[in-house]
Amino acid sequence: MSKKILVLALAVVSSAFWAMSAIAAAQEIHLEPAEAFTVASAGGEVRAEGEPTVTCTALGGSGSFDVGSTTTGTITRDYTGCHTSVFGFTATCKSEGAATAGTVANSGTFHLITISPGVPGILMTTNPTKLVCAGISTITFTGNMIGTIVSPKCGENSKVLTVSLTATGNTQNHQSYTGGKYDLVAQTNDGVNKTAAMIGSATNTQTNAAKLNCT
């Protein structure tokens, strides 16, 4: 084997090793004990490329872990005070079928993960949610969001788990997990899929303190 071929082979092996190491560093984590919880926050906003930002002023909801699981479960989020700006005017937004203006109901599943070594996070998969604003603009959101668990830290105990979702422009700051890409997608009136982002923080509160186990 020539020196050039040997160097190339070593480079390929090295790249594969580091890629596998990065995947291994991202893992499932556990909340022990895992209990049903309530969700609350001061709201947040959702952005989509080329579309007005939708802002909501409050969030409530609930969630629970799957039977026998300390990692995965389902969650329901109910936003209120949702609105946007259309042609310089403030217009209320609601999810399709909602009886009250400004309310958006959303549900889906969640998965506790690590974003990077020692940094806990949550991967949320949302069911398709259609937003109607002022009876004019309609956007359907679907896909995934990865948020950071701000507290507790790995190894700490708490009744309250605080999640933060951040973005740069219309792109969620965290989109990668075990080599896969997880993105929130908005389908607009013209049927085009565009990348989207959810911004905000929320607290999940359960009855008893639980340890966030990241090992």
N, C-alpha and C positions, 0 to 999 in steps of 0.2 A: 504494500500500500504506500502510495507516495505521501510526502509530507502534506501537500495541499489537500488531498482526500482525507487524511487523518485529522487535520485541523477542522475541515468542514464537518466531519462526522462528530467530533467532540462538540462543536458549536451546536449542532442539531440536538444532541443528547442533553447539553446544558440547557437549551431553550425549553425542551420538553420537561426537564426536571423542575425548572422554575415555574412553568405553567401549571404543572401538577401541584407544586407547593402552594401556589396561590389559590387553587381550587380547594385544597385540603384545609387552608386557613379559614375559608368560608364554610360555616357549618350551622347545623340546627342548634338552637339553645333551648333551655327549659325554664319555666317558671314553676317553682315547687313550694307549696301546693298551688295548683292552677284552679281557680274558681271563676264562677260567673262574675261579670263586672259591668259597671256603668261607664258611659263615655260622656265627657263634657269638655267644652272649650269655648273660647271667645269667637269662634267661627274661623274663617279663612277665605282663600280665594282660589279660583281655578282659571288657568290661562290656556289658550290655544292659539296657535299661529294664525295671525290675520283676523282674529275674532276679539270682540270686547271682553275684558276681564269680568268675570262674575264674582262678586264679593258677598259673603254671608256673615252675619253679625253674631251668630250663636250656633252651637252644636250640642245635641244630646244624643243618647243612644245606649246600646247595650251589646254585650257579646258574651260568648261562652266557648270553652274549649271542647273539642271533640271528646267523646267518652274514652277514657283511658289515656288521653294525650295531655302533655304539658307543653306542647309546641304549636299545635294547629287548632283552628276553630273557626267560628263564624261571627260576623259582626254586623250590626245595623246602625246606620248613622242618619240622624234627622237634623238637617240644617234649617235655620229660620233667618228671616231678614235678608234674603238673597235678592240681589239687584245688579244691574249693570248700567252703563251709559250708552245710549243709542242716539246718534245725531245730536249730542249735547244735552239730552234729557235723561233723567234717571228713570229706568224701567224695571219693574219687578220681574223676577224669574221664579219659575217653579218647575218641579218635575212633572212630566206628562201624567195627567190623571189626578194630580193633587187638587184638593178642594179649596185650599187656602193659598192666596198669592204669597210669594216669598218663601215657600217651603219646598225643600228638596229632600226626598227620601232616597237613601242609597244603602245597598247591602252587598255583602261579599264574604270572602274568606281571608284568613290571615295565617302567617307562618313566621315564627320567631327564628331569626337567623343572626349571623354575624356579618357585618358589612366588611370589616377588616379585622385582623387579629386584635382581640380585646375590645372591639367596638360593637355593641349589640344593636340589632336593628329589627325591623318588622317588614315583611313582604306582604302587601295586601293586594288581592285580586278582586276587582270590583265587577259586579254585575252591570250589564248595560243600563245606563241612566240617561234618559232623554230630558234635556233642559229646554224649556220654552220661555223666551223672554219677550215681553210685551206682545205676545201673540204673533211675533214677526220672525225672530231668529230662533232656530231650533238646532241644538247641538247634542249629539249622542256621545257620551263618554264611556269608554270601556278599556280594559287592560289592567295594568299593574302599577303599583307605587311602592317604592322602598323608602322607608323612613328610619331615622335614627332614634334609638331609645336613649333619651337624655338621662333619665334616672329610673330605677336604681342602676348603678354600675354593676358590672359583672361581679358576682360574689356577695352583693349587698342584699338586704332584706327591706321590703316596703309593701304597704298596702296599695300604693299608688305607682303606676307605671306611666311615665310621661314620654310621649312620642312627638318628634318634630319632623315635618316634611318641608324640605327646602328645594329651591330651584334657581337656575340662572336663566332668566327670560322665560321661555316656554318649555324648557327642558329640565326634568327632575335631576337633581345633583347626583343621586345614586340610582344607577340603572343595571348594574352588573351583579350577578350572583352565580357562583359555580360555573363561570364561563358563559352563562346565558344572559341575554339582554331582556330587561323587564321595563316596559314603557307604558305610560298612559296615552291613549289615543282618542282624538276627537274627530267625529265624522260630522261635517257641516252640511248645510242645506244643499250644496252642490255635489254631495256624495264623496268628497275627497277626504281621505284619512290624513290627519295632521297630528304631529306630536303635541302633547299637552302636559300640564303640570299642576299639581295640587300643592298649595302652600298654607302652612298653619301648624299649630300644635294642639295636642289633646291629652287629657289625663284619663287613664283607665283605672278605676278604683274597685277593689274587691274587699270582702269583709275582713280577711285575715292577711297578715304580712306574709309575703312569699319571697323566696330566694331566687335571684336570677342566676342560673347556673350556665356558664358559658364553656364548660369543659366537657 
